[in-house]
Amino acid sequence: RISTKFKNRKPYQPVDPNIILSFIPGTVIDIFVTVGQEVKKGQDLMILDAMKMQNRLKCPMDGKVKSIAVNKGAKVSKGTVLLELE
């Protein structure tokens, strides 16, 4: 017996390392990069304030910033696209 919730579930998709998602709901405090900027692995991209803690989001790989989907001061929910890399 399979429930309708199970039938309608979202299929698994592997994580795309080029897309930076918010891992927790919060507010974007500061953005350190601009579109077209070259970034290195471990470089700070932005600060996400969540639950009274300021989380620094770091770049997972070397690349170039393709787009920034949020503005400074934006409130985001979990899983929101923040930044896209090339």
LOZAFI-965059 format. One record per atom (N, C-alpha, C): x, y, z; residue number from 1; atom name. Coordinates in Angstrom, 3 decimals, decimal comma. Last residue first. Layout:
BEGIN
{xx=X | yy=Y | zz=Z | pos=NUM | site=CA}
...
This chain:
BEGIN
{xx=29,816 | yy=29,959 | zz=-12,189 | pos=86 | site=N}
{xx=30,111 | yy=29,346 | zz=-13,493 | pos=86 | site=CA}
{xx=31,251 | yy=28,372 | zz=-13,332 | pos=86 | site=C}
{xx=27,273 | yy=30,147 | zz=-9,600 | pos=85 | site=N}
{xx=28,656 | yy=30,209 | zz=-10,085 | pos=85 | site=CA}
{xx=28,767 | yy=29,586 | zz=-11,471 | pos=85 | site=C}
{xx=24,780 | yy=32,010 | zz=-7,964 | pos=84 | site=N}
{xx=25,094 | yy=30,981 | zz=-8,960 | pos=84 | site=CA}
{xx=26,499 | yy=31,223 | zz=-9,494 | pos=84 | site=C}
{xx=23,042 | yy=32,451 | zz=-4,872 | pos=83 | site=N}
{xx=24,133 | yy=32,805 | zz=-5,777 | pos=83 | site=CA}
{xx=24,358 | yy=31,666 | zz=-6,755 | pos=83 | site=C}
{xx=20,702 | yy=31,649 | zz=-3,568 | pos=82 | site=N}
{xx=21,348 | yy=32,900 | zz=-3,209 | pos=82 | site=CA}
{xx=22,294 | yy=33,387 | zz=-4,304 | pos=82 | site=C}
{xx=17,672 | yy=30,017 | zz=-3,588 | pos=81 | site=N}
{xx=18,903 | yy=30,220 | zz=-4,368 | pos=81 | site=CA}
{xx=19,454 | yy=31,599 | zz=-4,030 | pos=81 | site=C}
{xx=16,424 | yy=28,589 | zz=-0,597 | pos=80 | site=N}
{xx=16,378 | yy=29,686 | zz=-1,563 | pos=80 | site=CA}
{xx=17,717 | yy=29,815 | zz=-2,275 | pos=80 | site=C}
{xx=16,484 | yy=26,735 | zz=1,463 | pos=79 | site=N}
{xx=16,489 | yy=26,244 | zz=0,092 | pos=79 | site=CA}
{xx=16,391 | yy=27,310 | zz=-0,973 | pos=79 | site=C}
{xx=14,572 | yy=28,549 | zz=3,806 | pos=78 | site=N}
{xx=15,487 | yy=27,438 | zz=3,569 | pos=78 | site=CA}
{xx=15,352 | yy=26,970 | zz=2,125 | pos=78 | site=C}
{xx=14,112 | yy=32,025 | zz=2,845 | pos=77 | site=N}
{xx=13,703 | yy=30,793 | zz=3,508 | pos=77 | site=CA}
{xx=14,721 | yy=29,698 | zz=3,174 | pos=77 | site=C}
{xx=15,246 | yy=35,375 | zz=3,509 | pos=76 | site=N}
{xx=15,190 | yy=34,174 | zz=2,680 | pos=76 | site=CA}
{xx=14,729 | yy=32,984 | zz=3,512 | pos=76 | site=C}
{xx=15,105 | yy=38,817 | zz=3,225 | pos=75 | site=N}
{xx=14,773 | yy=37,688 | zz=4,087 | pos=75 | site=CA}
{xx=14,571 | yy=36,474 | zz=3,191 | pos=75 | site=C}
{xx=17,666 | yy=41,123 | zz=2,326 | pos=74 | site=N}
{xx=16,560 | yy=40,246 | zz=1,927 | pos=74 | site=CA}
{xx=16,364 | yy=39,130 | zz=2,945 | pos=74 | site=C}
{xx=19,895 | yy=42,636 | zz=2,822 | pos=73 | site=N}
{xx=18,724 | yy=42,888 | zz=3,648 | pos=73 | site=CA}
{xx=17,540 | yy=41,991 | zz=3,325 | pos=73 | site=C}
{xx=21,022 | yy=42,718 | zz=-0,494 | pos=72 | site=N}
{xx=21,389 | yy=42,953 | zz=0,906 | pos=72 | site=CA}
{xx=20,119 | yy=43,303 | zz=1,682 | pos=72 | site=C}
{xx=19,263 | yy=40,407 | zz=-2,621 | pos=71 | site=N}
{xx=19,842 | yy=41,710 | zz=-2,317 | pos=71 | site=CA}
{xx=20,199 | yy=41,767 | zz=-0,843 | pos=71 | site=C}
{xx=19,763 | yy=37,454 | zz=-4,669 | pos=70 | site=N}
{xx=19,194 | yy=38,184 | zz=-3,527 | pos=70 | site=CA}
{xx=19,899 | yy=39,525 | zz=-3,366 | pos=70 | site=C}
{xx=21,106 | yy=36,223 | zz=-6,737 | pos=69 | site=N}
{xx=19,644 | yy=36,192 | zz=-6,764 | pos=69 | site=CA}
{xx=18,990 | yy=36,981 | zz=-5,635 | pos=69 | site=C}
{xx=23,642 | yy=36,848 | zz=-8,866 | pos=68 | site=N}
{xx=23,302 | yy=36,974 | zz=-7,450 | pos=68 | site=CA}
{xx=21,790 | yy=37,157 | zz=-7,393 | pos=68 | site=C}
{xx=25,516 | yy=34,905 | zz=-11,267 | pos=67 | site=N}
{xx=24,391 | yy=35,766 | zz=-10,885 | pos=67 | site=CA}
{xx=24,221 | yy=35,763 | zz=-9,368 | pos=67 | site=C}
{xx=28,185 | yy=34,031 | zz=-11,579 | pos=66 | site=N}
{xx=27,315 | yy=34,174 | zz=-12,744 | pos=66 | site=CA}
{xx=26,144 | yy=35,098 | zz=-12,438 | pos=66 | site=C}
{xx=31,401 | yy=34,358 | zz=-10,524 | pos=65 | site=N}
{xx=30,028 | yy=34,607 | zz=-10,102 | pos=65 | site=CA}
{xx=29,186 | yy=34,889 | zz=-11,342 | pos=65 | site=C}
{xx=33,602 | yy=31,683 | zz=-11,192 | pos=64 | site=N}
{xx=33,217 | yy=33,051 | zz=-11,490 | pos=64 | site=CA}
{xx=31,760 | yy=33,217 | zz=-11,099 | pos=64 | site=C}
{xx=35,892 | yy=29,616 | zz=-9,320 | pos=63 | site=N}
{xx=34,971 | yy=29,897 | zz=-10,409 | pos=63 | site=CA}
{xx=34,720 | yy=31,380 | zz=-10,573 | pos=63 | site=C}
{xx=36,685 | yy=26,989 | zz=-7,029 | pos=62 | site=N}
{xx=37,118 | yy=28,132 | zz=-7,835 | pos=62 | site=CA}
{xx=36,117 | yy=28,353 | zz=-8,963 | pos=62 | site=C}
{xx=34,213 | yy=26,110 | zz=-4,509 | pos=61 | site=N}
{xx=35,189 | yy=25,802 | zz=-5,556 | pos=61 | site=CA}
{xx=35,629 | yy=27,089 | zz=-6,246 | pos=61 | site=C}
{xx=32,486 | yy=27,011 | zz=-2,532 | pos=60 | site=N}
{xx=32,889 | yy=25,605 | zz=-2,495 | pos=60 | site=CA}
{xx=33,960 | yy=25,232 | zz=-3,512 | pos=60 | site=C}
{xx=32,791 | yy=29,964 | zz=-0,622 | pos=59 | site=N}
{xx=32,762 | yy=29,414 | zz=-1,968 | pos=59 | site=CA}
{xx=33,249 | yy=27,957 | zz=-1,940 | pos=59 | site=C}
{xx=30,807 | yy=30,378 | zz=2,346 | pos=58 | site=N}
{xx=32,087 | yy=30,325 | zz=1,643 | pos=58 | site=CA}
{xx=31,920 | yy=29,632 | zz=0,298 | pos=58 | site=C}
{xx=28,948 | yy=32,408 | zz=4,367 | pos=57 | site=N}
{xx=28,849 | yy=31,417 | zz=3,308 | pos=57 | site=CA}
{xx=30,119 | yy=31,494 | zz=2,468 | pos=57 | site=C}
{xx=28,887 | yy=32,865 | zz=7,750 | pos=56 | site=N}
{xx=29,622 | yy=33,265 | zz=6,541 | pos=56 | site=CA}
{xx=29,512 | yy=32,125 | zz=5,540 | pos=56 | site=C}
{xx=26,262 | yy=33,710 | zz=9,833 | pos=55 | site=N}
{xx=26,923 | yy=32,608 | zz=9,143 | pos=55 | site=CA}
{xx=27,587 | yy=33,121 | zz=7,874 | pos=55 | site=C}
{xx=25,588 | yy=34,996 | zz=12,854 | pos=54 | site=N}
{xx=25,967 | yy=35,437 | zz=11,513 | pos=54 | site=CA}
{xx=26,817 | yy=34,345 | zz=10,874 | pos=54 | site=C}
{xx=22,748 | yy=34,375 | zz=14,840 | pos=53 | site=N}
{xx=24,125 | yy=34,016 | zz=14,502 | pos=53 | site=CA}
{xx=24,402 | yy=34,481 | zz=13,081 | pos=53 | site=C}
{xx=20,071 | yy=34,638 | zz=15,406 | pos=52 | site=N}
{xx=21,011 | yy=35,505 | zz=16,123 | pos=52 | site=CA}
{xx=22,474 | yy=35,101 | zz=15,927 | pos=52 | site=C}
{xx=18,915 | yy=33,011 | zz=13,400 | pos=51 | site=N}
{xx=18,827 | yy=32,638 | zz=14,816 | pos=51 | site=CA}
{xx=19,893 | yy=33,360 | zz=15,644 | pos=51 | site=C}
{xx=21,018 | yy=34,214 | zz=10,910 | pos=50 | site=N}
{xx=19,950 | yy=33,279 | zz=11,239 | pos=50 | site=CA}
{xx=20,035 | yy=32,904 | zz=12,708 | pos=50 | site=C}
{xx=22,365 | yy=36,025 | zz=8,357 | pos=49 | site=N}
{xx=22,033 | yy=36,116 | zz=9,776 | pos=49 | site=CA}
{xx=20,836 | yy=35,219 | zz=10,048 | pos=49 | site=C}
{xx=24,874 | yy=35,409 | zz=6,168 | pos=48 | site=N}
{xx=23,460 | yy=35,114 | zz=6,386 | pos=48 | site=CA}
{xx=23,208 | yy=35,104 | zz=7,889 | pos=48 | site=C}
{xx=27,133 | yy=37,045 | zz=4,113 | pos=47 | site=N}
{xx=26,803 | yy=36,725 | zz=5,505 | pos=47 | site=CA}
{xx=25,297 | yy=36,547 | zz=5,598 | pos=47 | site=C}
{xx=29,003 | yy=35,764 | zz=1,256 | pos=46 | site=N}
{xx=28,026 | yy=36,630 | zz=1,905 | pos=46 | site=CA}
{xx=27,833 | yy=36,191 | zz=3,345 | pos=46 | site=C}
{xx=31,528 | yy=34,649 | zz=0,532 | pos=45 | site=N}
{xx=30,609 | yy=35,158 | zz=-0,478 | pos=45 | site=CA}
{xx=29,611 | yy=36,141 | zz=0,116 | pos=45 | site=C}
{xx=34,932 | yy=34,135 | zz=1,237 | pos=44 | site=N}
{xx=33,626 | yy=34,529 | zz=1,751 | pos=44 | site=CA}
{xx=32,777 | yy=35,122 | zz=0,641 | pos=44 | site=C}
{xx=36,693 | yy=31,369 | zz=-0,231 | pos=43 | site=N}
{xx=36,476 | yy=32,819 | zz=-0,135 | pos=43 | site=CA}
{xx=35,067 | yy=33,098 | zz=0,389 | pos=43 | site=C}
{xx=36,896 | yy=28,667 | zz=-0,713 | pos=42 | site=N}
{xx=37,049 | yy=29,126 | zz=0,660 | pos=42 | site=CA}
{xx=36,850 | yy=30,614 | zz=0,855 | pos=42 | site=C}
{xx=38,212 | yy=28,995 | zz=-3,946 | pos=41 | site=N}
{xx=37,643 | yy=28,087 | zz=-2,966 | pos=41 | site=CA}
{xx=37,931 | yy=28,599 | zz=-1,558 | pos=41 | site=C}
{xx=37,738 | yy=32,273 | zz=-5,396 | pos=40 | site=N}
{xx=38,557 | yy=31,110 | zz=-5,078 | pos=40 | site=CA}
{xx=37,846 | yy=30,258 | zz=-4,026 | pos=40 | site=C}
{xx=36,259 | yy=34,059 | zz=-8,124 | pos=39 | site=N}
{xx=36,303 | yy=33,677 | zz=-6,710 | pos=39 | site=CA}
{xx=37,135 | yy=32,407 | zz=-6,550 | pos=39 | site=C}
{xx=35,867 | yy=36,884 | zz=-10,201 | pos=38 | site=N}
{xx=36,523 | yy=35,590 | zz=-10,021 | pos=38 | site=CA}
{xx=36,601 | yy=35,293 | zz=-8,521 | pos=38 | site=C}
{xx=32,796 | yy=38,494 | zz=-10,986 | pos=37 | site=N}
{xx=34,023 | yy=38,452 | zz=-10,179 | pos=37 | site=CA}
{xx=34,550 | yy=37,022 | zz=-10,097 | pos=37 | site=C}
{xx=30,328 | yy=38,530 | zz=-12,181 | pos=36 | site=N}
{xx=31,511 | yy=38,549 | zz=-13,040 | pos=36 | site=CA}
{xx=32,823 | yy=38,449 | zz=-12,292 | pos=36 | site=C}
{xx=28,717 | yy=40,330 | zz=-9,634 | pos=35 | site=N}
{xx=28,561 | yy=39,496 | zz=-10,829 | pos=35 | site=CA}
{xx=29,790 | yy=39,666 | zz=-11,726 | pos=35 | site=C}
{xx=30,584 | yy=40,447 | zz=-6,544 | pos=34 | site=N}
{xx=29,751 | yy=41,052 | zz=-7,575 | pos=34 | site=CA}
{xx=29,675 | yy=40,101 | zz=-8,769 | pos=34 | site=C}
{xx=30,705 | yy=39,780 | zz=-2,950 | pos=33 | site=N}
{xx=31,108 | yy=39,571 | zz=-4,345 | pos=33 | site=CA}
{xx=30,146 | yy=40,294 | zz=-5,288 | pos=33 | site=C}
{xx=29,700 | yy=40,059 | zz=-0,381 | pos=32 | site=N}
{xx=31,087 | yy=40,448 | zz=-0,615 | pos=32 | site=CA}
{xx=31,528 | yy=40,349 | zz=-2,066 | pos=32 | site=C}
{xx=26,890 | yy=41,200 | zz=1,232 | pos=31 | site=N}
{xx=27,328 | yy=40,440 | zz=0,062 | pos=31 | site=CA}
{xx=28,713 | yy=40,963 | zz=-0,317 | pos=31 | site=C}
{xx=25,217 | yy=40,932 | zz=4,398 | pos=30 | site=N}
{xx=26,210 | yy=41,577 | zz=3,530 | pos=30 | site=CA}
{xx=26,574 | yy=40,633 | zz=2,388 | pos=30 | site=C}
{xx=22,851 | yy=39,731 | zz=5,376 | pos=29 | site=N}
{xx=23,411 | yy=40,921 | zz=6,013 | pos=29 | site=CA}
{xx=24,346 | yy=41,668 | zz=5,071 | pos=29 | site=C}
{xx=19,923 | yy=38,197 | zz=4,693 | pos=28 | site=N}
{xx=21,230 | yy=38,460 | zz=4,076 | pos=28 | site=CA}
{xx=21,743 | yy=39,783 | zz=4,634 | pos=28 | site=C}
{xx=18,315 | yy=36,306 | zz=7,185 | pos=27 | site=N}
{xx=18,415 | yy=37,589 | zz=6,494 | pos=27 | site=CA}
{xx=19,828 | yy=37,753 | zz=5,943 | pos=27 | site=C}
{xx=16,743 | yy=33,015 | zz=7,106 | pos=26 | site=N}
{xx=17,452 | yy=34,130 | zz=7,716 | pos=26 | site=CA}
{xx=17,428 | yy=35,377 | zz=6,858 | pos=26 | site=C}
{xx=16,582 | yy=29,443 | zz=7,258 | pos=25 | site=N}
{xx=15,913 | yy=30,729 | zz=7,032 | pos=25 | site=CA}
{xx=16,664 | yy=31,854 | zz=7,734 | pos=25 | site=C}
{xx=19,364 | yy=27,602 | zz=5,943 | pos=24 | site=N}
{xx=18,526 | yy=27,925 | zz=7,086 | pos=24 | site=CA}
{xx=17,805 | yy=29,241 | zz=6,770 | pos=24 | site=C}
{xx=20,834 | yy=27,404 | zz=3,718 | pos=23 | site=N}
{xx=20,668 | yy=26,162 | zz=4,467 | pos=23 | site=CA}
{xx=19,749 | yy=26,348 | zz=5,664 | pos=23 | site=C}
{xx=20,426 | yy=28,714 | zz=0,527 | pos=22 | site=N}
{xx=20,389 | yy=29,004 | zz=1,962 | pos=22 | site=CA}
{xx=20,080 | yy=27,700 | zz=2,692 | pos=22 | site=C}
{xx=22,726 | yy=27,612 | zz=-2,046 | pos=21 | site=N}
{xx=21,396 | yy=27,705 | zz=-1,456 | pos=21 | site=CA}
{xx=21,494 | yy=28,107 | zz=0,004 | pos=21 | site=C}
{xx=24,497 | yy=28,102 | zz=-4,909 | pos=20 | site=N}
{xx=24,604 | yy=28,267 | zz=-3,466 | pos=20 | site=CA}
{xx=23,190 | yy=28,507 | zz=-2,930 | pos=20 | site=C}
{xx=25,385 | yy=26,090 | zz=-7,575 | pos=19 | site=N}
{xx=24,295 | yy=26,886 | zz=-7,008 | pos=19 | site=CA}
{xx=24,436 | yy=26,900 | zz=-5,483 | pos=19 | site=C}
{xx=27,373 | yy=24,397 | zz=-8,338 | pos=18 | site=N}
{xx=27,402 | yy=25,751 | zz=-8,897 | pos=18 | site=CA}
{xx=26,328 | yy=26,654 | zz=-8,312 | pos=18 | site=C}
{xx=26,911 | yy=21,847 | zz=-7,373 | pos=17 | site=N}
{xx=27,884 | yy=22,682 | zz=-6,660 | pos=17 | site=CA}
{xx=27,960 | yy=24,121 | zz=-7,174 | pos=17 | site=C}
{xx=23,807 | yy=20,486 | zz=-6,945 | pos=16 | site=N}
{xx=24,604 | yy=21,170 | zz=-7,967 | pos=16 | site=CA}
{xx=25,595 | yy=22,094 | zz=-7,251 | pos=16 | site=C}
{xx=22,950 | yy=17,335 | zz=-5,646 | pos=15 | site=N}
{xx=23,265 | yy=18,735 | zz=-5,360 | pos=15 | site=CA}
{xx=24,154 | yy=19,304 | zz=-6,460 | pos=15 | site=C}
{xx=20,609 | yy=15,250 | zz=-7,422 | pos=14 | site=N}
{xx=21,903 | yy=15,497 | zz=-6,788 | pos=14 | site=CA}
{xx=22,165 | yy=16,994 | zz=-6,636 | pos=14 | site=C}
{xx=17,280 | yy=14,743 | zz=-6,538 | pos=13 | site=N}
{xx=18,172 | yy=15,395 | zz=-7,492 | pos=13 | site=CA}
{xx=19,503 | yy=15,630 | zz=-6,791 | pos=13 | site=C}
{xx=14,507 | yy=12,598 | zz=-6,140 | pos=12 | site=N}
{xx=15,849 | yy=12,988 | zz=-5,712 | pos=12 | site=CA}
{xx=16,614 | yy=13,638 | zz=-6,859 | pos=12 | site=C}
{xx=11,153 | yy=13,877 | zz=-6,652 | pos=11 | site=N}
{xx=12,240 | yy=12,926 | zz=-6,901 | pos=11 | site=CA}
{xx=13,596 | yy=13,491 | zz=-6,483 | pos=11 | site=C}
{xx=8,742 | yy=14,609 | zz=-4,215 | pos=10 | site=N}
{xx=9,682 | yy=15,183 | zz=-5,178 | pos=10 | site=CA}
{xx=10,816 | yy=14,193 | zz=-5,403 | pos=10 | site=C}
{xx=5,730 | yy=12,610 | zz=-3,995 | pos=9 | site=N}
{xx=6,981 | yy=13,156 | zz=-3,457 | pos=9 | site=CA}
{xx=7,864 | yy=13,691 | zz=-4,577 | pos=9 | site=C}
{xx=3,356 | yy=11,382 | zz=-4,607 | pos=8 | site=N}
{xx=3,548 | yy=12,760 | zz=-5,063 | pos=8 | site=CA}
{xx=4,844 | yy=13,398 | zz=-4,567 | pos=8 | site=C}
{xx=3,464 | yy=8,903 | zz=-3,343 | pos=7 | site=N}
{xx=3,381 | yy=8,953 | zz=-4,807 | pos=7 | site=CA}
{xx=3,722 | yy=10,335 | zz=-5,344 | pos=7 | site=C}
{xx=3,406 | yy=9,695 | zz=-0,649 | pos=6 | site=N}
{xx=4,585 | yy=9,014 | zz=-1,178 | pos=6 | site=CA}
{xx=4,607 | yy=9,077 | zz=-2,706 | pos=6 | site=C}
{xx=0,840 | yy=10,750 | zz=-0,517 | pos=5 | site=N}
{xx=1,973 | yy=11,613 | zz=-0,186 | pos=5 | site=CA}
{xx=3,266 | yy=11,019 | zz=-0,749 | pos=5 | site=C}
{xx=-0,711 | yy=8,535 | zz=-1,031 | pos=4 | site=N}
{xx=-0,652 | yy=9,584 | zz=-2,067 | pos=4 | site=CA}
{xx=0,506 | yy=10,542 | zz=-1,800 | pos=4 | site=C}
{xx=0,950 | yy=5,432 | zz=-0,078 | pos=3 | site=N}
{xx=0,124 | yy=6,618 | zz=0,185 | pos=3 | site=CA}
{xx=0,262 | yy=7,629 | zz=-0,956 | pos=3 | site=C}
{xx=0,666 | yy=2,086 | zz=-0,973 | pos=2 | site=N}
{xx=1,462 | yy=3,304 | zz=-1,120 | pos=2 | site=CA}
{xx=0,532 | yy=4,498 | zz=-0,938 | pos=2 | site=C}
{xx=0,841 | yy=-1,170 | zz=0,000 | pos=1 | site=N}
{xx=0,000 | yy=0,000 | zz=0,000 | pos=1 | site=CA}
{xx=0,888 | yy=1,235 | zz=0,000 | pos=1 | site=C}
